[in-house]
Structure formats: C-alpha cells, structure tokens
Amino acid sequence: MKHRLHRAEGYLKAEIIGEAPEKFIRICMREHVKIWHIVRKNETTLICFIKLADSNTLKKWLKASDCRIRILRKAGLPFFMKKMRLRLGITVGFLFFILLLLILSNMVWSIRVDGADVKLEEQIRSILKQNHLYEGSLDLFIPDTGRLESALSTKLTKVTWIGVSKEGTTYKISVVQKKYPKPKSVTGPRNLVATKQAVVQRLFIETGQPVVESDQFVKKGQVLVSGRIGNEKASRFVSAKGKVVGETWYHSEAQIPLVSQYTLYSGNTYFKYKLKMWHVQMPLWGFKSEPYKQYDREIIRKPIRFLIWKTPFAFIQENYRQKKTVVRKLTQKQAIKDAIESSDKKLLDSLPKGSKIVSSTVDYKKVVNNSLYIRTHQVVNENIAVPKAIDVKKEKKKLKQETD
C-alpha cells in the first residue's frame, strides 16, 4: 500500500551499509523523511524503502551516520518519466500511432446511397456535405441520424421515405423515390369538355370546331370544342386542341388570431465542446454557463471508438441557438388582409397553372376569443377545357341517323 501512495513522488529500495546503520534511520526520522519496510539483513546492513529526496541531502545524512547506500530498485513516476525522456523518439512515435488509430477509428470511410437515381444521389450527397457528412469527415462533428433524416426529408420533394443508419464507419442512406403515374395521353379524335360549371370568357382554339361562345354558361362535362369538323355530307374527326378560359367561383373559410406569440431565431449560435470520461465531463471549448438570455439547447453525444471497440470516452457538443419571443397584434383590417392572402395562395396552389383570381370578397366575419373567423368567395379565371376521346363509330352512326 505504501508503494502505491509514494509511486507519484518516487521511492528507492536500498541497502544501508555501515557499522551503525540505525543512526542513518534515526536521522531520516528526525528530518521527517518517509522510510518504511525496514528489514535487517545482517549486523551491518539494513534494507528499507525511502521516499525520493534530494541526492545532496541524502549524501550529507550518509556521511553524518558514517554509512553508504546501495540502490536495489528505483520506482515511481519520476523514474518512469526519465526513461520516457531517454526514449523520446519511441514514445512520441507510439503516441502518434495511437492518436492516428483513434482518428481513423472515428472517421467516415464510406457513404452508401441505395434506391436513388444518379441525379437524386448527387443531391443527397450535397445535402449531407452541408451537414458535415462526407467521406473522410470525423464522426464526432456529424449530427445524429434523426437530424440527418429531417434535413434530407425537408429538402427532397421527390422522396416518399428516407432513412439514415450507421454501421461502424459506414453511413447507409436508404431512399424510396416517389413514382408518379404517367399521364394517359388521349390520342386520336377527341373533344374538349368542361371540367366544371363556368361562364366562358375567352377561347383559344388550335384545331377543332368551337360549340360555345363568350359569356355562355356551361356545365361540367359539356362539349366546348368538337373534334368533328365539316358538315353532315363531308365531315371528319380530328384531335381538338386549345384552351377555354372560364369564370369559376370558390368559397373558403379561415381563422386568424388577432394576438399571436411566436419565436424568432437571431442566427447566432454558441458552441460548447466537452470530453466525457466515464461519469466525468471535462470542458474543452466554450465556458459560458448561459451565453444568451433566451435560447434552445441541443446536445449531441458521440461515443469515441478505438478500432472495433467502444471506449468509455464520449465527445459532447452543445449548441445554444439564440432566440426571442415576439408578440404580434393585428387589427381587424390587417387580419382580413392576411386571411384573404392566405386563402388566395392556398386556392391558386390547387388550380391549373396560369389561373388568375379576379376578385376576393368577404361574405362573413366575426371575432371570437381574439380570433377572426372569416368566410370569403373568389372569382377565378382558369382553363376549364380537358380532352375527351371520341367514339368514332358511334358518332358516325349518329351522324348517319341524322342524315337519314
């Protein structure tokens, strides 16, 4: 036990040789030098353990007691460090080798992307690189798989599902792409029919015979442009092409809070880095206890590996994102304006490309518990024409009956 206590300071196992070696022991005890395990070898020799002291002082005590010393063993940290200094090149090389193995064990060696085409894979790798994940990056600074999945799902619209998993030094990205059904193109003779009831505003006809005119009310499924051209005696069927702009009507409802509270992020982020050793955390960088008055805190823990083994050490990164709480108060006029803009945007997203909202009118409004309830209707100009195939045999038979 004594050996362990004095290992850091260093100690000697020695033979004290002289006519009165006990005198040297008494001097050591008088000078408060720690000495233990004293064993007599013979009448002139004692074996003991002595705490490492100044060599000049030791010589003086030996001279005063008319004794000499023979060192049997040197132990403890000072002697170990001396050996290391003598073997500095080997020590540095060994430590560098261990450090290199540690870095390589925590490096990303491979990223596999399964289920994506070439273009999508390139997008995925670009997004991963923005999140510090690329071949050769250190795993300690990479977000967890949940955050990586969230970042990929947010930016990729052509993906039904995406999963991120880690196997050793390899990250695996599994992708299920959206498969859109190919639109069935209507070939051959066809009419253009109305998709909904509307009042016809304008007609832009490439081929076919228009059977409606401006300001005419039409119903859903009604023929707008006929694919049959010519007269009863000389007629033929073509593929009608064109666009018919009609005036349509929609209703929408919305609820807008007059007083709302939301959070804004300033863009400032404070980072803390710690090294966890068993149950002890040692700060490496970032020593402020609370860097901001209001913040969101995120903790990322990354275990440190050595080859195939997990070590009891972990790298901890704490991210503090500065934020502030803002209270927004709206007047009824502002709330109505926001509600109309929101309803118009939502409606336009569901309409064919090129549609235009002509007018938005408030039909009903009411304030309940600091929220404005509003009902509006919109007048829209949109293309109402869609192709519909013609049954040529049926049409010819019908034409023949009309001629007879």
FENKALIN-V816649 format. One record per residue. N is the residue number from 1. RES is the residue in three letters. D_CENTER is the distance of its C-alpha to the mean C-alpha in Angstrom with 1 decimal. Layout:
n=N res=RES d_center=D_CENTER
n=N res=RES d_center=D_CENTER
//
This chain:
n=1 res=MET d_center=52.4
n=2 res=LYS d_center=54.0
n=3 res=HIS d_center=52.7
n=4 res=ARG d_center=49.1
n=5 res=LEU d_center=49.7
n=6 res=HIS d_center=51.1
n=7 res=ARG d_center=48.8
n=8 res=ALA d_center=46.8
n=9 res=GLU d_center=50.0
n=10 res=GLY d_center=51.8
n=11 res=TYR d_center=55.2
n=12 res=LEU d_center=58.2
n=13 res=LYS d_center=60.4
n=14 res=ALA d_center=63.8
n=15 res=GLU d_center=67.5
n=16 res=ILE d_center=69.8
n=17 res=ILE d_center=73.2
n=18 res=GLY d_center=76.3
n=19 res=GLU d_center=79.5
n=20 res=ALA d_center=77.8
n=21 res=PRO d_center=74.0
n=22 res=GLU d_center=73.9
n=23 res=LYS d_center=74.6
n=24 res=PHE d_center=71.3
n=25 res=ILE d_center=69.5
n=26 res=ARG d_center=71.2
n=27 res=ILE d_center=70.3
n=28 res=CYS d_center=66.6
n=29 res=MET d_center=66.6
n=30 res=ARG d_center=68.5
n=31 res=GLU d_center=65.8
n=32 res=HIS d_center=63.0
n=33 res=VAL d_center=61.7
n=34 res=LYS d_center=59.9
n=35 res=ILE d_center=61.8
n=36 res=TRP d_center=61.6
n=37 res=HIS d_center=62.7
n=38 res=ILE d_center=66.2
n=39 res=VAL d_center=68.3
n=40 res=ARG d_center=71.8
n=41 res=LYS d_center=72.3
n=42 res=ASN d_center=76.0
n=43 res=GLU d_center=78.4
n=44 res=THR d_center=77.1
n=45 res=THR d_center=73.4
n=46 res=LEU d_center=70.5
n=47 res=ILE d_center=66.9
n=48 res=CYS d_center=64.2
n=49 res=PHE d_center=60.6
n=50 res=ILE d_center=60.2
n=51 res=LYS d_center=57.2
n=52 res=LEU d_center=56.6
n=53 res=ALA d_center=58.6
n=54 res=ASP d_center=59.9
n=55 res=SER d_center=62.1
n=56 res=ASN d_center=64.8
n=57 res=THR d_center=65.1
n=58 res=LEU d_center=65.4
n=59 res=LYS d_center=68.1
n=60 res=LYS d_center=70.0
n=61 res=TRP d_center=70.0
n=62 res=LEU d_center=71.1
n=63 res=LYS d_center=73.9
n=64 res=ALA d_center=75.0
n=65 res=SER d_center=75.2
n=66 res=ASP d_center=76.8
n=67 res=CYS d_center=74.1
n=68 res=ARG d_center=71.8
n=69 res=ILE d_center=68.4
n=70 res=ARG d_center=67.0
n=71 res=ILE d_center=63.2
n=72 res=LEU d_center=62.2
n=73 res=ARG d_center=58.5
n=74 res=LYS d_center=55.8
n=75 res=ALA d_center=52.5
n=76 res=GLY d_center=49.6
n=77 res=LEU d_center=46.7
n=78 res=PRO d_center=48.9
n=79 res=PHE d_center=50.5
n=80 res=PHE d_center=47.2
n=81 res=MET d_center=45.8
n=82 res=LYS d_center=49.1
n=83 res=LYS d_center=48.7
n=84 res=MET d_center=45.1
n=85 res=ARG d_center=46.5
n=86 res=LEU d_center=49.1
n=87 res=ARG d_center=46.5
n=88 res=LEU d_center=43.9
n=89 res=GLY d_center=43.1
n=90 res=ILE d_center=42.5
n=91 res=THR d_center=40.4
n=92 res=VAL d_center=38.2
n=93 res=GLY d_center=37.8
n=94 res=PHE d_center=36.9
n=95 res=LEU d_center=34.3
n=96 res=PHE d_center=32.8
n=97 res=PHE d_center=32.7
n=98 res=ILE d_center=31.0
n=99 res=LEU d_center=28.4
n=100 res=LEU d_center=27.9
n=101 res=LEU d_center=27.5
n=102 res=LEU d_center=25.0
n=103 res=ILE d_center=22.8
n=104 res=LEU d_center=23.2
n=105 res=SER d_center=22.4
n=106 res=ASN d_center=19.0
n=107 res=MET d_center=18.2
n=108 res=VAL d_center=16.4
n=109 res=TRP d_center=19.4
n=110 res=SER d_center=18.3
n=111 res=ILE d_center=15.7
n=112 res=ARG d_center=17.3
n=113 res=VAL d_center=16.6
n=114 res=ASP d_center=19.0
n=115 res=GLY d_center=20.2
n=116 res=ALA d_center=19.3
n=117 res=ASP d_center=21.9
n=118 res=VAL d_center=22.1
n=119 res=LYS d_center=20.9
n=120 res=LEU d_center=17.8
n=121 res=GLU d_center=17.0
n=122 res=GLU d_center=17.4
n=123 res=GLN d_center=14.9
n=124 res=ILE d_center=12.3
n=125 res=ARG d_center=13.1
n=126 res=SER d_center=13.0
n=127 res=ILE d_center=9.4
n=128 res=LEU d_center=8.5
n=129 res=LYS d_center=10.9
n=130 res=GLN d_center=9.4
n=131 res=ASN d_center=6.5
n=132 res=HIS d_center=9.7
n=133 res=LEU d_center=10.0
n=134 res=TYR d_center=13.5
n=135 res=GLU d_center=16.8
n=136 res=GLY d_center=18.3
n=137 res=SER d_center=15.4
n=138 res=LEU d_center=15.6
n=139 res=ASP d_center=13.5
n=140 res=LEU d_center=14.0
n=141 res=PHE d_center=11.6
n=142 res=ILE d_center=8.6
n=143 res=PRO d_center=5.7
n=144 res=ASP d_center=6.9
n=145 res=THR d_center=7.2
n=146 res=GLY d_center=6.6
n=147 res=ARG d_center=3.0
n=148 res=LEU d_center=3.4
n=149 res=GLU d_center=6.3
n=150 res=SER d_center=5.7
n=151 res=ALA d_center=4.7
n=152 res=LEU d_center=7.6
n=153 res=SER d_center=9.7
n=154 res=THR d_center=9.9
n=155 res=LYS d_center=11.1
n=156 res=LEU d_center=13.2
n=157 res=THR d_center=16.3
n=158 res=LYS d_center=18.3
n=159 res=VAL d_center=16.4
n=160 res=THR d_center=17.8
n=161 res=TRP d_center=15.4
n=162 res=ILE d_center=12.7
n=163 res=GLY d_center=12.0
n=164 res=VAL d_center=10.4
n=165 res=SER d_center=12.9
n=166 res=LYS d_center=14.1
n=167 res=GLU d_center=17.9
n=168 res=GLY d_center=19.2
n=169 res=THR d_center=18.3
n=170 res=THR d_center=17.1
n=171 res=TYR d_center=13.8
n=172 res=LYS d_center=14.8
n=173 res=ILE d_center=13.2
n=174 res=SER d_center=15.6
n=175 res=VAL d_center=16.1
n=176 res=VAL d_center=18.7
n=177 res=GLN d_center=19.8
n=178 res=LYS d_center=21.7
n=179 res=LYS d_center=25.4
n=180 res=TYR d_center=27.4
n=181 res=PRO d_center=31.1
n=182 res=LYS d_center=33.3
n=183 res=PRO d_center=35.4
n=184 res=LYS d_center=39.0
n=185 res=SER d_center=41.0
n=186 res=VAL d_center=44.5
n=187 res=THR d_center=47.0
n=188 res=GLY d_center=50.7
n=189 res=PRO d_center=52.6
n=190 res=ARG d_center=50.7
n=191 res=ASN d_center=51.0
n=192 res=LEU d_center=48.6
n=193 res=VAL d_center=48.3
n=194 res=ALA d_center=46.8
n=195 res=THR d_center=43.5
n=196 res=LYS d_center=44.5
n=197 res=GLN d_center=47.5
n=198 res=ALA d_center=47.8
n=199 res=VAL d_center=50.3
n=200 res=VAL d_center=50.5
n=201 res=GLN d_center=50.0
n=202 res=ARG d_center=50.0
n=203 res=LEU d_center=50.5
n=204 res=PHE d_center=49.4
n=205 res=ILE d_center=51.0
n=206 res=GLU d_center=50.9
n=207 res=THR d_center=52.9
n=208 res=GLY d_center=54.6
n=209 res=GLN d_center=56.9
n=210 res=PRO d_center=55.7
n=211 res=VAL d_center=57.2
n=212 res=VAL d_center=55.9
n=213 res=GLU d_center=56.2
n=214 res=SER d_center=54.7
n=215 res=ASP d_center=54.8
n=216 res=GLN d_center=55.3
n=217 res=PHE d_center=53.6
n=218 res=VAL d_center=52.0
n=219 res=LYS d_center=50.6
n=220 res=LYS d_center=47.8
n=221 res=GLY d_center=48.9
n=222 res=GLN d_center=51.8
n=223 res=VAL d_center=52.6
n=224 res=LEU d_center=51.9
n=225 res=VAL d_center=52.8
n=226 res=SER d_center=55.0
n=227 res=GLY d_center=54.7
n=228 res=ARG d_center=58.5
n=229 res=ILE d_center=60.4
n=230 res=GLY d_center=64.2
n=231 res=ASN d_center=67.0
n=232 res=GLU d_center=68.4
n=233 res=LYS d_center=70.6
n=234 res=ALA d_center=68.1
n=235 res=SER d_center=64.5
n=236 res=ARG d_center=61.4
n=237 res=PHE d_center=57.8
n=238 res=VAL d_center=54.8
n=239 res=SER d_center=51.1
n=240 res=ALA d_center=50.7
n=241 res=LYS d_center=48.1
n=242 res=GLY d_center=47.2
n=243 res=LYS d_center=45.5
n=244 res=VAL d_center=47.0
n=245 res=VAL d_center=45.5
n=246 res=GLY d_center=46.3
n=247 res=GLU d_center=46.0
n=248 res=THR d_center=44.0
n=249 res=TRP d_center=43.2
n=250 res=TYR d_center=40.3
n=251 res=HIS d_center=39.7
n=252 res=SER d_center=36.6
n=253 res=GLU d_center=35.9
n=254 res=ALA d_center=33.5
n=255 res=GLN d_center=32.9
n=256 res=ILE d_center=32.0
n=257 res=PRO d_center=31.8
n=258 res=LEU d_center=34.1
n=259 res=VAL d_center=32.4
n=260 res=SER d_center=28.7
n=261 res=GLN d_center=26.3
n=262 res=TYR d_center=22.8
n=263 res=THR d_center=20.3
n=264 res=LEU d_center=19.6
n=265 res=TYR d_center=17.2
n=266 res=SER d_center=19.1
n=267 res=GLY d_center=16.4
n=268 res=ASN d_center=17.7
n=269 res=THR d_center=15.6
n=270 res=TYR d_center=17.4
n=271 res=PHE d_center=16.3
n=272 res=LYS d_center=18.2
n=273 res=TYR d_center=18.4
n=274 res=LYS d_center=20.6
n=275 res=LEU d_center=22.1
n=276 res=LYS d_center=23.0
n=277 res=MET d_center=26.2
n=278 res=TRP d_center=27.3
n=279 res=HIS d_center=27.4
n=280 res=VAL d_center=27.6
n=281 res=GLN d_center=24.9
n=282 res=MET d_center=25.9
n=283 res=PRO d_center=24.3
n=284 res=LEU d_center=23.6
n=285 res=TRP d_center=22.4
n=286 res=GLY d_center=22.2
n=287 res=PHE d_center=25.2
n=288 res=LYS d_center=25.2
n=289 res=SER d_center=25.3
n=290 res=GLU d_center=24.0
n=291 res=PRO d_center=22.9
n=292 res=TYR d_center=22.9
n=293 res=LYS d_center=25.0
n=294 res=GLN d_center=22.2
n=295 res=TYR d_center=18.6
n=296 res=ASP d_center=15.6
n=297 res=ARG d_center=14.9
n=298 res=GLU d_center=11.9
n=299 res=ILE d_center=12.9
n=300 res=ILE d_center=11.3
n=301 res=ARG d_center=14.1
n=302 res=LYS d_center=14.6
n=303 res=PRO d_center=18.1
n=304 res=ILE d_center=20.2
n=305 res=ARG d_center=22.0
n=306 res=PHE d_center=25.3
n=307 res=LEU d_center=26.1
n=308 res=ILE d_center=25.7
n=309 res=TRP d_center=26.1
n=310 res=LYS d_center=23.8
n=311 res=THR d_center=25.2
n=312 res=PRO d_center=25.7
n=313 res=PHE d_center=23.5
n=314 res=ALA d_center=19.9
n=315 res=PHE d_center=17.8
n=316 res=ILE d_center=16.3
n=317 res=GLN d_center=14.2
n=318 res=GLU d_center=14.6
n=319 res=ASN d_center=13.0
n=320 res=TYR d_center=15.5
n=321 res=ARG d_center=14.8
n=322 res=GLN d_center=18.3
n=323 res=LYS d_center=19.3
n=324 res=LYS d_center=22.6
n=325 res=THR d_center=24.1
n=326 res=VAL d_center=26.2
n=327 res=VAL d_center=29.0
n=328 res=ARG d_center=30.0
n=329 res=LYS d_center=33.5
n=330 res=LEU d_center=34.9
n=331 res=THR d_center=38.5
n=332 res=GLN d_center=39.6
n=333 res=LYS d_center=40.0
n=334 res=GLN d_center=36.4
n=335 res=ALA d_center=35.1
n=336 res=ILE d_center=37.3
n=337 res=LYS d_center=36.0
n=338 res=ASP d_center=32.3
n=339 res=ALA d_center=33.2
n=340 res=ILE d_center=35.1
n=341 res=GLU d_center=32.3
n=342 res=SER d_center=29.7
n=343 res=SER d_center=32.2
n=344 res=ASP d_center=33.1
n=345 res=LYS d_center=29.6
n=346 res=LYS d_center=28.9
n=347 res=LEU d_center=32.3
n=348 res=LEU d_center=31.9
n=349 res=ASP d_center=28.6
n=350 res=SER d_center=30.7
n=351 res=LEU d_center=33.7
n=352 res=PRO d_center=34.7
n=353 res=LYS d_center=33.8
n=354 res=GLY d_center=36.4
n=355 res=SER d_center=37.2
n=356 res=LYS d_center=38.4
n=357 res=ILE d_center=38.8
n=358 res=VAL d_center=42.4
n=359 res=SER d_center=42.5
n=360 res=SER d_center=40.8
n=361 res=THR d_center=43.2
n=362 res=VAL d_center=42.7
n=363 res=ASP d_center=44.8
n=364 res=TYR d_center=44.0
n=365 res=LYS d_center=42.3
n=366 res=LYS d_center=42.3
n=367 res=VAL d_center=40.7
n=368 res=VAL d_center=39.9
n=369 res=ASN d_center=38.2
n=370 res=ASN d_center=36.9
n=371 res=SER d_center=35.4
n=372 res=LEU d_center=36.9
n=373 res=TYR d_center=37.6
n=374 res=ILE d_center=38.5
n=375 res=ARG d_center=39.7
n=376 res=THR d_center=40.1
n=377 res=HIS d_center=41.4
n=378 res=GLN d_center=40.6
n=379 res=VAL d_center=42.9
n=380 res=VAL d_center=41.2
n=381 res=ASN d_center=42.4
n=382 res=GLU d_center=40.8
n=383 res=ASN d_center=41.8
n=384 res=ILE d_center=43.3
n=385 res=ALA d_center=44.7
n=386 res=VAL d_center=43.4
n=387 res=PRO d_center=45.4
n=388 res=LYS d_center=47.4
n=389 res=ALA d_center=49.4
n=390 res=ILE d_center=53.2
n=391 res=ASP d_center=55.4
n=392 res=VAL d_center=58.0
n=393 res=LYS d_center=60.6
n=394 res=LYS d_center=60.5
n=395 res=GLU d_center=60.7
n=396 res=LYS d_center=63.6
n=397 res=LYS d_center=65.4
n=398 res=LYS d_center=64.9
n=399 res=LEU d_center=66.1
n=400 res=LYS d_center=69.2
n=401 res=GLN d_center=70.0
n=402 res=GLU d_center=69.8
n=403 res=THR d_center=72.1
n=404 res=ASP d_center=74.6
//
